[in-house]
Amino acid sequence: MRAKQQKPKPKQNDRPKRSSVQASEPPRPSRPVVPSGYGFPTSSEGLLDWSWASERLTNSHNYMIVTVRPDGRPHAMGMHGIWCADAYYFSTDVTSRKAKNLEQNRNCIVITEKLDEVVIVEGVAEEISFDDAPEELSMSSKTKYGWPMEPHKGGALYRVTPRVVFAFPLEQIATAVTRWKFE
């Protein structure tokens, strides 16, 4: 295990907000705010259920994570991870670019692999101990990828807690564009 570095305390608005209601009930769907010229619907008819997004987040084999470099430039990287208990978990080496970026700015985006049914998670990442991870996390990784998610030298485990999630299903783009807020 590496020695814990002293990290600056995140600003209050960087902390993920989770209510007890969200822990037991799925987030409510709504429409994303987009320019009227896009032609997306504004009524609630056709909104997707949270289970639609959760299923795609769970079943995606590959993900893209977008973080922000200290100089403000974006950084995108493909990776493996596990969607579990309404959060995204991944491990990475502490010297990786994404780990360095998240040390400075915990805001990030996680995107599923199938762009015709894309789910986009805007969230806040925090490094957690493996002891604080859901019990099923390691077995889910072993089932999905063939190896358990467990502590390793130089590695860190992150949990991305969603603030807002978007779905843009291509075949239903005219009716089903959906946003779920977690705040």
Secondary structure, DSSP 8 states (H G I E B T S, - for coil): -----------GGGS----HHHHHS---EE-----GGG----SSTT---HHHHHHHHHH-S-EEEEEE-TTS-EEEEEE--EEETTEEEEEEETTSHHHHHHHH--EEEEEES-TTEEEEEEEEEEEE-GGGS-TTHHHHHHHHHSS-----TTEEEEEEEEEEEEEEEGGGTTT--EEEE--
